[in-house]
Structure formats: C-alpha cells, structure tokens
Amino acid sequence: MDESPNSAKVPSIPDVLARAAIQASPRLAGSLSVVYDGLRQRWVARGQEVVSEVDSRSTPDLLSQRLAESEELDAAVLTAVEAGASSGVGAKRRLLGR
C-alpha cells in the first residue's frame, strides 16, 4: 500500500508497456484501449474492496504504525490486496481484508 496521495494515479511499468503496445496497433487501438481500461478499473476496484475492509477495522494511524513496525505484516497486506484484486469472489475479498 503506497501512502502517497497520488499512488492510484501513478501507472506501473507493466501498465505503461501494455498501453504502449495497444497504441502501436492502429487498427485495434480504440477497442483494445476500452477493454484494457475497463479490466484495469475492475482490478483496481476489487483491490479497493480489500483496502476498504482493512480501513473499516482500523484507524489510518494505527494501520500505518503497524505496517511500519512489521515488514511481514506490510507484505501480508500487499499480498492480500493483490489476491483480492485478482479474485472474482466478493466474499473472498472481504475475508482477505479482515
């Protein structure tokens, strides 16, 4: 979990490369871009469900403190968010956030 306020706006390297590959195909750029953007937005929304569950169970200050104190917890939370973002099962996403 990146704590910077603009972290959701900063694209990852794979995101940048995928967008470049889509734009390189002039015949499919429009439709592929729509599909890619939609899938990416769904992935982000599913990961946000995990984060929302975590937020509902802790204060931001306590969570920040605990993540800073434990690399293992920090890695576990990141893994849970990534797993939730990849899951199509809402109950699993909520459980991962707990």
PDB file as gemmi writes it, atoms N, CA and C in Angstrom:
CRYST1    1.000    1.000    1.000  90.00  90.00  90.00 P 1                      
ATOM      1  N   MET A   1       0.844  -1.181   0.000  1.00  0.00           N  
ATOM      2  CA  MET A   1       0.000   0.000   0.000  1.00  0.00           C  
ATOM      3  C   MET A   1       0.884   1.238   0.000  1.00  0.00           C  
ATOM      4  N   ASP A   2       0.845   1.988  -1.070  1.00  0.00           N  
ATOM      5  CA  ASP A   2       1.611   3.204  -1.184  1.00  0.00           C  
ATOM      6  C   ASP A   2       0.857   4.311  -0.474  1.00  0.00           C  
ATOM      7  N   GLU A   3       1.574   5.049   0.369  1.00  0.00           N  
ATOM      8  CA  GLU A   3       0.908   6.073   1.175  1.00  0.00           C  
ATOM      9  C   GLU A   3       0.826   7.422   0.486  1.00  0.00           C  
ATOM     10  N   SER A   4       1.446   7.587  -0.692  1.00  0.00           N  
ATOM     11  CA  SER A   4       1.381   8.881  -1.352  1.00  0.00           C  
ATOM     12  C   SER A   4      -0.028   9.135  -1.857  1.00  0.00           C  
ATOM     13  N   PRO A   5      -0.485  10.391  -1.814  1.00  0.00           N  
ATOM     14  CA  PRO A   5      -1.860  10.688  -2.210  1.00  0.00           C  
ATOM     15  C   PRO A   5      -2.139  10.412  -3.675  1.00  0.00           C  
ATOM     16  N   ASN A   6      -1.130  10.399  -4.519  1.00  0.00           N  
ATOM     17  CA  ASN A   6      -1.338  10.191  -5.946  1.00  0.00           C  
ATOM     18  C   ASN A   6      -1.007   8.774  -6.389  1.00  0.00           C  
ATOM     19  N   SER A   7      -0.843   7.832  -5.444  1.00  0.00           N  
ATOM     20  CA  SER A   7      -0.408   6.483  -5.802  1.00  0.00           C  
ATOM     21  C   SER A   7      -1.371   5.803  -6.767  1.00  0.00           C  
ATOM     22  N   ALA A   8      -2.668   6.086  -6.686  1.00  0.00           N  
ATOM     23  CA  ALA A   8      -3.632   5.462  -7.588  1.00  0.00           C  
ATOM     24  C   ALA A   8      -3.497   6.020  -9.006  1.00  0.00           C  
ATOM     25  N   LYS A   9      -2.889   7.176  -9.161  1.00  0.00           N  
ATOM     26  CA  LYS A   9      -2.752   7.801 -10.464  1.00  0.00           C  
ATOM     27  C   LYS A   9      -1.431   7.445 -11.142  1.00  0.00           C  
ATOM     28  N   VAL A  10      -0.487   6.859 -10.420  1.00  0.00           N  
ATOM     29  CA  VAL A  10       0.817   6.544 -10.969  1.00  0.00           C  
ATOM     30  C   VAL A  10       0.756   5.162 -11.616  1.00  0.00           C  
ATOM     31  N   PRO A  11       0.944   5.086 -12.935  1.00  0.00           N  
ATOM     32  CA  PRO A  11       0.859   3.783 -13.594  1.00  0.00           C  
ATOM     33  C   PRO A  11       2.101   2.939 -13.326  1.00  0.00           C  
ATOM     34  N   SER A  12       1.905   1.634 -13.273  1.00  0.00           N  
ATOM     35  CA  SER A  12       3.033   0.723 -13.105  1.00  0.00           C  
ATOM     36  C   SER A  12       3.743   0.558 -14.443  1.00  0.00           C  
ATOM     37  N   ILE A  13       4.945  -0.010 -14.411  1.00  0.00           N  
ATOM     38  CA  ILE A  13       5.687  -0.260 -15.650  1.00  0.00           C  
ATOM     39  C   ILE A  13       4.892  -1.197 -16.579  1.00  0.00           C  
ATOM     40  N   PRO A  14       4.332  -2.333 -16.058  1.00  0.00           N  
ATOM     41  CA  PRO A  14       3.528  -3.166 -16.961  1.00  0.00           C  
ATOM     42  C   PRO A  14       2.339  -2.416 -17.567  1.00  0.00           C  
ATOM     43  N   ASP A  15       1.730  -1.513 -16.786  1.00  0.00           N  
ATOM     44  CA  ASP A  15       0.609  -0.724 -17.286  1.00  0.00           C  
ATOM     45  C   ASP A  15       1.064   0.161 -18.444  1.00  0.00           C  
ATOM     46  N   VAL A  16       2.194   0.822 -18.282  1.00  0.00           N  
ATOM     47  CA  VAL A  16       2.727   1.697 -19.326  1.00  0.00           C  
ATOM     48  C   VAL A  16       3.050   0.887 -20.581  1.00  0.00           C  
ATOM     49  N   LEU A  17       3.687  -0.281 -20.399  1.00  0.00           N  
ATOM     50  CA  LEU A  17       4.046  -1.109 -21.548  1.00  0.00           C  
ATOM     51  C   LEU A  17       2.805  -1.639 -22.267  1.00  0.00           C  
ATOM     52  N   ALA A  18       1.795  -2.035 -21.508  1.00  0.00           N  
ATOM     53  CA  ALA A  18       0.564  -2.524 -22.133  1.00  0.00           C  
ATOM     54  C   ALA A  18      -0.108  -1.419 -22.928  1.00  0.00           C  
ATOM     55  N   ARG A  19      -0.152  -0.224 -22.373  1.00  0.00           N  
ATOM     56  CA  ARG A  19      -0.775   0.896 -23.092  1.00  0.00           C  
ATOM     57  C   ARG A  19       0.000   1.223 -24.370  1.00  0.00           C  
ATOM     58  N   ALA A  20       1.323   1.155 -24.302  1.00  0.00           N  
ATOM     59  CA  ALA A  20       2.146   1.426 -25.482  1.00  0.00           C  
ATOM     60  C   ALA A  20       1.892   0.378 -26.566  1.00  0.00           C  
ATOM     61  N   ALA A  21       1.785  -0.887 -26.162  1.00  0.00           N  
ATOM     62  CA  ALA A  21       1.518  -1.955 -27.133  1.00  0.00           C  
ATOM     63  C   ALA A  21       0.149  -1.769 -27.785  1.00  0.00           C  
ATOM     64  N   ILE A  22      -0.830  -1.366 -27.006  1.00  0.00           N  
ATOM     65  CA  ILE A  22      -2.177  -1.126 -27.546  1.00  0.00           C  
ATOM     66  C   ILE A  22      -2.149   0.014 -28.561  1.00  0.00           C  
ATOM     67  N   GLN A  23      -1.471   1.077 -28.227  1.00  0.00           N  
ATOM     68  CA  GLN A  23      -1.413   2.229 -29.133  1.00  0.00           C  
ATOM     69  C   GLN A  23      -0.623   1.927 -30.392  1.00  0.00           C  
ATOM     70  N   ALA A  24       0.271   0.940 -30.349  1.00  0.00           N  
ATOM     71  CA  ALA A  24       1.079   0.590 -31.515  1.00  0.00           C  
ATOM     72  C   ALA A  24       0.251  -0.096 -32.600  1.00  0.00           C  
ATOM     73  N   SER A  25      -0.928  -0.570 -32.261  1.00  0.00           N  
ATOM     74  CA  SER A  25      -1.799  -1.242 -33.224  1.00  0.00           C  
ATOM     75  C   SER A  25      -2.878  -0.265 -33.682  1.00  0.00           C  
ATOM     76  N   PRO A  26      -2.678   0.410 -34.806  1.00  0.00           N  
ATOM     77  CA  PRO A  26      -3.641   1.434 -35.231  1.00  0.00           C  
ATOM     78  C   PRO A  26      -5.039   0.887 -35.518  1.00  0.00           C  
ATOM     79  N   ARG A  27      -5.150  -0.355 -35.972  1.00  0.00           N  
ATOM     80  CA  ARG A  27      -6.469  -0.917 -36.301  1.00  0.00           C  
ATOM     81  C   ARG A  27      -7.268  -1.255 -35.058  1.00  0.00           C  
ATOM     82  N   LEU A  28      -6.577  -1.640 -33.973  1.00  0.00           N  
ATOM     83  CA  LEU A  28      -7.272  -2.108 -32.778  1.00  0.00           C  
ATOM     84  C   LEU A  28      -7.131  -1.181 -31.570  1.00  0.00           C  
ATOM     85  N   ALA A  29      -6.395  -0.101 -31.732  1.00  0.00           N  
ATOM     86  CA  ALA A  29      -6.078   0.751 -30.578  1.00  0.00           C  
ATOM     87  C   ALA A  29      -7.317   1.218 -29.829  1.00  0.00           C  
ATOM     88  N   GLY A  30      -8.351   1.624 -30.523  1.00  0.00           N  
ATOM     89  CA  GLY A  30      -9.549   2.129 -29.855  1.00  0.00           C  
ATOM     90  C   GLY A  30     -10.254   1.067 -29.041  1.00  0.00           C  
ATOM     91  N   SER A  31     -10.550  -0.067 -29.652  1.00  0.00           N  
ATOM     92  CA  SER A  31     -11.284  -1.107 -28.929  1.00  0.00           C  
ATOM     93  C   SER A  31     -10.431  -1.772 -27.871  1.00  0.00           C  
ATOM     94  N   LEU A  32      -9.165  -2.033 -28.156  1.00  0.00           N  
ATOM     95  CA  LEU A  32      -8.294  -2.635 -27.149  1.00  0.00           C  
ATOM     96  C   LEU A  32      -8.111  -1.706 -25.953  1.00  0.00           C  
ATOM     97  N   SER A  33      -8.038  -0.422 -26.223  1.00  0.00           N  
ATOM     98  CA  SER A  33      -7.881   0.543 -25.144  1.00  0.00           C  
ATOM     99  C   SER A  33      -9.088   0.527 -24.213  1.00  0.00           C  
ATOM    100  N   VAL A  34     -10.284   0.423 -24.781  1.00  0.00           N  
ATOM    101  CA  VAL A  34     -11.507   0.369 -23.983  1.00  0.00           C  
ATOM    102  C   VAL A  34     -11.512  -0.888 -23.120  1.00  0.00           C  
ATOM    103  N   VAL A  35     -11.171  -2.018 -23.718  1.00  0.00           N  
ATOM    104  CA  VAL A  35     -11.127  -3.280 -22.972  1.00  0.00           C  
ATOM    105  C   VAL A  35     -10.086  -3.200 -21.865  1.00  0.00           C  
ATOM    106  N   TYR A  36      -8.895  -2.745 -22.207  1.00  0.00           N  
ATOM    107  CA  TYR A  36      -7.820  -2.657 -21.214  1.00  0.00           C  
ATOM    108  C   TYR A  36      -8.206  -1.732 -20.059  1.00  0.00           C  
ATOM    109  N   ASP A  37      -8.722  -0.558 -20.377  1.00  0.00           N  
ATOM    110  CA  ASP A  37      -9.113   0.390 -19.326  1.00  0.00           C  
ATOM    111  C   ASP A  37     -10.198  -0.200 -18.426  1.00  0.00           C  
ATOM    112  N   GLY A  38     -11.172  -0.872 -19.026  1.00  0.00           N  
ATOM    113  CA  GLY A  38     -12.239  -1.485 -18.232  1.00  0.00           C  
ATOM    114  C   GLY A  38     -11.715  -2.571 -17.305  1.00  0.00           C  
ATOM    115  N   LEU A  39     -10.859  -3.437 -17.823  1.00  0.00           N  
ATOM    116  CA  LEU A  39     -10.282  -4.501 -16.992  1.00  0.00           C  
ATOM    117  C   LEU A  39      -9.419  -3.931 -15.875  1.00  0.00           C  
ATOM    118  N   ARG A  40      -8.653  -2.902 -16.192  1.00  0.00           N  
ATOM    119  CA  ARG A  40      -7.801  -2.274 -15.162  1.00  0.00           C  
ATOM    120  C   ARG A  40      -8.656  -1.628 -14.070  1.00  0.00           C  
ATOM    121  N   GLN A  41      -9.718  -0.957 -14.456  1.00  0.00           N  
ATOM    122  CA  GLN A  41     -10.600  -0.328 -13.473  1.00  0.00           C  
ATOM    123  C   GLN A  41     -11.257  -1.372 -12.582  1.00  0.00           C  
ATOM    124  N   ARG A  42     -11.641  -2.509 -13.158  1.00  0.00           N  
ATOM    125  CA  ARG A  42     -12.237  -3.592 -12.362  1.00  0.00           C  
ATOM    126  C   ARG A  42     -11.214  -4.139 -11.373  1.00  0.00           C  
ATOM    127  N   TRP A  43      -9.965  -4.306 -11.817  1.00  0.00           N  
ATOM    128  CA  TRP A  43      -8.901  -4.824 -10.959  1.00  0.00           C  
ATOM    129  C   TRP A  43      -8.672  -3.869  -9.780  1.00  0.00           C  
ATOM    130  N   VAL A  44      -8.591  -2.588 -10.064  1.00  0.00           N  
ATOM    131  CA  VAL A  44      -8.386  -1.581  -9.011  1.00  0.00           C  
ATOM    132  C   VAL A  44      -9.568  -1.575  -8.039  1.00  0.00           C  
ATOM    133  N   ALA A  45     -10.789  -1.652  -8.549  1.00  0.00           N  
ATOM    134  CA  ALA A  45     -11.980  -1.636  -7.686  1.00  0.00           C  
ATOM    135  C   ALA A  45     -12.008  -2.854  -6.766  1.00  0.00           C  
ATOM    136  N   ARG A  46     -11.624  -4.031  -7.281  1.00  0.00           N  
ATOM    137  CA  ARG A  46     -11.608  -5.228  -6.441  1.00  0.00           C  
ATOM    138  C   ARG A  46     -10.541  -5.117  -5.357  1.00  0.00           C  
ATOM    139  N   GLY A  47      -9.382  -4.582  -5.689  1.00  0.00           N  
ATOM    140  CA  GLY A  47      -8.346  -4.374  -4.677  1.00  0.00           C  
ATOM    141  C   GLY A  47      -8.804  -3.364  -3.634  1.00  0.00           C  
ATOM    142  N   GLN A  48      -9.551  -2.361  -4.073  1.00  0.00           N  
ATOM    143  CA  GLN A  48     -10.064  -1.349  -3.146  1.00  0.00           C  
ATOM    144  C   GLN A  48     -11.057  -1.947  -2.161  1.00  0.00           C  
ATOM    145  N   GLU A  49     -11.779  -2.981  -2.558  1.00  0.00           N  
ATOM    146  CA  GLU A  49     -12.692  -3.651  -1.618  1.00  0.00           C  
ATOM    147  C   GLU A  49     -11.918  -4.226  -0.437  1.00  0.00           C  
ATOM    148  N   VAL A  50     -10.755  -4.801  -0.709  1.00  0.00           N  
ATOM    149  CA  VAL A  50      -9.913  -5.346   0.367  1.00  0.00           C  
ATOM    150  C   VAL A  50      -9.444  -4.209   1.272  1.00  0.00           C  
ATOM    151  N   VAL A  51      -8.966  -3.137   0.660  1.00  0.00           N  
ATOM    152  CA  VAL A  51      -8.476  -1.990   1.428  1.00  0.00           C  
ATOM    153  C   VAL A  51      -9.598  -1.382   2.266  1.00  0.00           C  
ATOM    154  N   SER A  52     -10.797  -1.307   1.719  1.00  0.00           N  
ATOM    155  CA  SER A  52     -11.933  -0.755   2.471  1.00  0.00           C  
ATOM    156  C   SER A  52     -12.246  -1.597   3.699  1.00  0.00           C  
ATOM    157  N   GLU A  53     -12.152  -2.908   3.557  1.00  0.00           N  
ATOM    158  CA  GLU A  53     -12.390  -3.800   4.699  1.00  0.00           C  
ATOM    159  C   GLU A  53     -11.319  -3.593   5.770  1.00  0.00           C  
ATOM    160  N   VAL A  54     -10.077  -3.440   5.345  1.00  0.00           N  
ATOM    161  CA  VAL A  54      -8.991  -3.166   6.295  1.00  0.00           C  
ATOM    162  C   VAL A  54      -9.255  -1.844   7.004  1.00  0.00           C  
ATOM    163  N   ASP A  55      -9.608  -0.821   6.234  1.00  0.00           N  
ATOM    164  CA  ASP A  55      -9.868   0.506   6.802  1.00  0.00           C  
ATOM    165  C   ASP A  55     -11.021   0.492   7.802  1.00  0.00           C  
ATOM    166  N   SER A  56     -12.020  -0.348   7.564  1.00  0.00           N  
ATOM    167  CA  SER A  56     -13.174  -0.383   8.464  1.00  0.00           C  
ATOM    168  C   SER A  56     -12.832  -1.021   9.810  1.00  0.00           C  
ATOM    169  N   ARG A  57     -11.710  -1.686   9.881  1.00  0.00           N  
ATOM    170  CA  ARG A  57     -11.327  -2.405  11.095  1.00  0.00           C  
ATOM    171  C   ARG A  57     -10.177  -1.752  11.839  1.00  0.00           C  
ATOM    172  N   SER A  58      -9.669  -0.644  11.346  1.00  0.00           N  
ATOM    173  CA  SER A  58      -8.524   0.008  11.972  1.00  0.00           C  
ATOM    174  C   SER A  58      -8.536   1.491  11.642  1.00  0.00           C  
ATOM    175  N   THR A  59      -7.887   2.269  12.470  1.00  0.00           N  
ATOM    176  CA  THR A  59      -7.718   3.686  12.148  1.00  0.00           C  
ATOM    177  C   THR A  59      -6.517   3.822  11.225  1.00  0.00           C  
ATOM    178  N   PRO A  60      -6.491   4.840  10.385  1.00  0.00           N  
ATOM    179  CA  PRO A  60      -5.339   5.013   9.493  1.00  0.00           C  
ATOM    180  C   PRO A  60      -4.018   5.134  10.258  1.00  0.00           C  
ATOM    181  N   ASP A  61      -4.028   5.835  11.394  1.00  0.00           N  
ATOM    182  CA  ASP A  61      -2.794   5.995  12.166  1.00  0.00           C  
ATOM    183  C   ASP A  61      -2.299   4.669  12.716  1.00  0.00           C  
ATOM    184  N   LEU A  62      -3.204   3.871  13.267  1.00  0.00           N  
ATOM    185  CA  LEU A  62      -2.817   2.573  13.814  1.00  0.00           C  
ATOM    186  C   LEU A  62      -2.317   1.654  12.707  1.00  0.00           C  
ATOM    187  N   LEU A  63      -3.014   1.639  11.591  1.00  0.00           N  
ATOM    188  CA  LEU A  63      -2.601   0.798  10.476  1.00  0.00           C  
ATOM    189  C   LEU A  63      -1.217   1.215   9.973  1.00  0.00           C  
ATOM    190  N   SER A  64      -0.997   2.496   9.797  1.00  0.00           N  
ATOM    191  CA  SER A  64       0.315   2.981   9.351  1.00  0.00           C  
ATOM    192  C   SER A  64       1.415   2.582  10.319  1.00  0.00           C  
ATOM    193  N   GLN A  65       1.128   2.727  11.600  1.00  0.00           N  
ATOM    194  CA  GLN A  65       2.115   2.371  12.629  1.00  0.00           C  
ATOM    195  C   GLN A  65       2.443   0.877  12.560  1.00  0.00           C  
ATOM    196  N   ARG A  66       1.408   0.047  12.495  1.00  0.00           N  
ATOM    197  CA  ARG A  66       1.627  -1.404  12.465  1.00  0.00           C  
ATOM    198  C   ARG A  66       2.354  -1.844  11.197  1.00  0.00           C  
ATOM    199  N   LEU A  67       2.034  -1.233  10.068  1.00  0.00           N  
ATOM    200  CA  LEU A  67       2.724  -1.576   8.824  1.00  0.00           C  
ATOM    201  C   LEU A  67       4.187  -1.144   8.870  1.00  0.00           C  
ATOM    202  N   ALA A  68       4.447   0.007   9.470  1.00  0.00           N  
ATOM    203  CA  ALA A  68       5.826   0.487   9.583  1.00  0.00           C  
ATOM    204  C   ALA A  68       6.652  -0.382  10.527  1.00  0.00           C  
ATOM    205  N   GLU A  69       6.020  -0.949  11.538  1.00  0.00           N  
ATOM    206  CA  GLU A  69       6.722  -1.760  12.531  1.00  0.00           C  
ATOM    207  C   GLU A  69       6.981  -3.185  12.056  1.00  0.00           C  
ATOM    208  N   SER A  70       6.239  -3.666  11.073  1.00  0.00           N  
ATOM    209  CA  SER A  70       6.340  -5.071  10.685  1.00  0.00           C  
ATOM    210  C   SER A  70       6.399  -5.231   9.172  1.00  0.00           C  
ATOM    211  N   GLU A  71       7.564  -5.610   8.674  1.00  0.00           N  
ATOM    212  CA  GLU A  71       7.694  -5.869   7.240  1.00  0.00           C  
ATOM    213  C   GLU A  71       6.823  -7.054   6.826  1.00  0.00           C  
ATOM    214  N   GLU A  72       6.687  -8.023   7.735  1.00  0.00           N  
ATOM    215  CA  GLU A  72       5.867  -9.196   7.428  1.00  0.00           C  
ATOM    216  C   GLU A  72       4.396  -8.806   7.253  1.00  0.00           C  
ATOM    217  N   LEU A  73       3.896  -7.950   8.147  1.00  0.00           N  
ATOM    218  CA  LEU A  73       2.509  -7.501   8.041  1.00  0.00           C  
ATOM    219  C   LEU A  73       2.321  -6.666   6.779  1.00  0.00           C  
ATOM    220  N   ASP A  74       3.280  -5.809   6.487  1.00  0.00           N  
ATOM    221  CA  ASP A  74       3.223  -4.986   5.285  1.00  0.00           C  
ATOM    222  C   ASP A  74       3.136  -5.876   4.049  1.00  0.00           C  
ATOM    223  N   ALA A  75       3.967  -6.910   3.985  1.00  0.00           N  
ATOM    224  CA  ALA A  75       3.950  -7.839   2.851  1.00  0.00           C  
ATOM    225  C   ALA A  75       2.642  -8.618   2.807  1.00  0.00           C  
ATOM    226  N   ALA A  76       2.116  -9.008   3.957  1.00  0.00           N  
ATOM    227  CA  ALA A  76       0.864  -9.770   4.006  1.00  0.00           C  
ATOM    228  C   ALA A  76      -0.306  -8.923   3.509  1.00  0.00           C  
ATOM    229  N   VAL A  77      -0.343  -7.653   3.890  1.00  0.00           N  
ATOM    230  CA  VAL A  77      -1.427  -6.770   3.440  1.00  0.00           C  
ATOM    231  C   VAL A  77      -1.333  -6.564   1.928  1.00  0.00           C  
ATOM    232  N   LEU A  78      -0.136  -6.326   1.429  1.00  0.00           N  
ATOM    233  CA  LEU A  78       0.039  -6.146  -0.009  1.00  0.00           C  
ATOM    234  C   LEU A  78      -0.381  -7.402  -0.764  1.00  0.00           C  
ATOM    235  N   THR A  79       0.010  -8.561  -0.269  1.00  0.00           N  
ATOM    236  CA  THR A  79      -0.367  -9.826  -0.904  1.00  0.00           C  
ATOM    237  C   THR A  79      -1.877 -10.016  -0.882  1.00  0.00           C  
ATOM    238  N   ALA A  80      -2.515  -9.653   0.232  1.00  0.00           N  
ATOM    239  CA  ALA A  80      -3.976  -9.780   0.336  1.00  0.00           C  
ATOM    240  C   ALA A  80      -4.676  -8.865  -0.665  1.00  0.00           C  
ATOM    241  N   VAL A  81      -4.185  -7.643  -0.821  1.00  0.00           N  
ATOM    242  CA  VAL A  81      -4.794  -6.706  -1.770  1.00  0.00           C  
ATOM    243  C   VAL A  81      -4.629  -7.231  -3.194  1.00  0.00           C  
ATOM    244  N   GLU A  82      -3.433  -7.729  -3.524  1.00  0.00           N  
ATOM    245  CA  GLU A  82      -3.212  -8.271  -4.862  1.00  0.00           C  
ATOM    246  C   GLU A  82      -4.093  -9.496  -5.116  1.00  0.00           C  
ATOM    247  N   ALA A  83      -4.208 -10.373  -4.119  1.00  0.00           N  
ATOM    248  CA  ALA A  83      -5.060 -11.559  -4.268  1.00  0.00           C  
ATOM    249  C   ALA A  83      -6.522 -11.157  -4.431  1.00  0.00           C  
ATOM    250  N   GLY A  84      -6.954 -10.163  -3.660  1.00  0.00           N  
ATOM    251  CA  GLY A  84      -8.327  -9.684  -3.775  1.00  0.00           C  
ATOM    252  C   GLY A  84      -8.597  -9.053  -5.123  1.00  0.00           C  
ATOM    253  N   ALA A  85      -7.623  -8.300  -5.634  1.00  0.00           N  
ATOM    254  CA  ALA A  85      -7.782  -7.663  -6.936  1.00  0.00           C  
ATOM    255  C   ALA A  85      -7.916  -8.701  -8.046  1.00  0.00           C  
ATOM    256  N   SER A  86      -7.299  -9.844  -7.843  1.00  0.00           N  
ATOM    257  CA  SER A  86      -7.350 -10.915  -8.844  1.00  0.00           C  
ATOM    258  C   SER A  86      -8.562 -11.827  -8.694  1.00  0.00           C  
ATOM    259  N   SER A  87      -9.281 -11.700  -7.598  1.00  0.00           N  
ATOM    260  CA  SER A  87     -10.395 -12.607  -7.317  1.00  0.00           C  
ATOM    261  C   SER A  87     -11.724 -12.038  -7.806  1.00  0.00           C  
ATOM    262  N   GLY A  88     -12.531 -12.921  -8.343  1.00  0.00           N  
ATOM    263  CA  GLY A  88     -13.875 -12.535  -8.755  1.00  0.00           C  
ATOM    264  C   GLY A  88     -14.913 -12.819  -7.681  1.00  0.00           C  
ATOM    265  N   VAL A  89     -14.470 -13.212  -6.490  1.00  0.00           N  
ATOM    266  CA  VAL A  89     -15.377 -13.607  -5.411  1.00  0.00           C  
ATOM    267  C   VAL A  89     -15.388 -12.521  -4.327  1.00  0.00           C  
ATOM    268  N   GLY A  90     -16.513 -11.829  -4.206  1.00  0.00           N  
ATOM    269  CA  GLY A  90     -16.626 -10.732  -3.240  1.00  0.00           C  
ATOM    270  C   GLY A  90     -16.383 -11.159  -1.800  1.00  0.00           C  
ATOM    271  N   ALA A  91     -16.902 -12.326  -1.421  1.00  0.00           N  
ATOM    272  CA  ALA A  91     -16.712 -12.806  -0.046  1.00  0.00           C  
ATOM    273  C   ALA A  91     -15.234 -13.041   0.247  1.00  0.00           C  
ATOM    274  N   LYS A  92     -14.502 -13.501  -0.743  1.00  0.00           N  
ATOM    275  CA  LYS A  92     -13.062 -13.723  -0.568  1.00  0.00           C  
ATOM    276  C   LYS A  92     -12.351 -12.395  -0.366  1.00  0.00           C  
ATOM    277  N   ARG A  93     -12.740 -11.379  -1.121  1.00  0.00           N  
ATOM    278  CA  ARG A  93     -12.107 -10.067  -0.979  1.00  0.00           C  
ATOM    279  C   ARG A  93     -12.336  -9.500   0.409  1.00  0.00           C  
ATOM    280  N   ARG A  94     -13.558  -9.639   0.916  1.00  0.00           N  
ATOM    281  CA  ARG A  94     -13.857  -9.146   2.270  1.00  0.00           C  
ATOM    282  C   ARG A  94     -13.069  -9.928   3.320  1.00  0.00           C  
ATOM    283  N   LEU A  95     -12.974 -11.240   3.142  1.00  0.00           N  
ATOM    284  CA  LEU A  95     -12.211 -12.070   4.069  1.00  0.00           C  
ATOM    285  C   LEU A  95     -10.727 -11.699   4.049  1.00  0.00           C  
ATOM    286  N   LEU A  96     -10.185 -11.451   2.885  1.00  0.00           N  
ATOM    287  CA  LEU A  96      -8.783 -11.039   2.790  1.00  0.00           C  
ATOM    288  C   LEU A  96      -8.542  -9.716   3.529  1.00  0.00           C  
ATOM    289  N   GLY A  97      -9.524  -8.843   3.508  1.00  0.00           N  
ATOM    290  CA  GLY A  97      -9.383  -7.558   4.214  1.00  0.00           C  
ATOM    291  C   GLY A  97      -9.452  -7.689   5.722  1.00  0.00           C  
ATOM    292  N   ARG A  98     -10.077  -8.762   6.193  1.00  0.00           N  
ATOM    293  CA  ARG A  98     -10.161  -8.984   7.636  1.00  0.00           C  
ATOM    294  C   ARG A  98      -8.843  -9.453   8.162  1.00  0.00           C  
TER     295      ARG A  98                                                      
END                                                                             
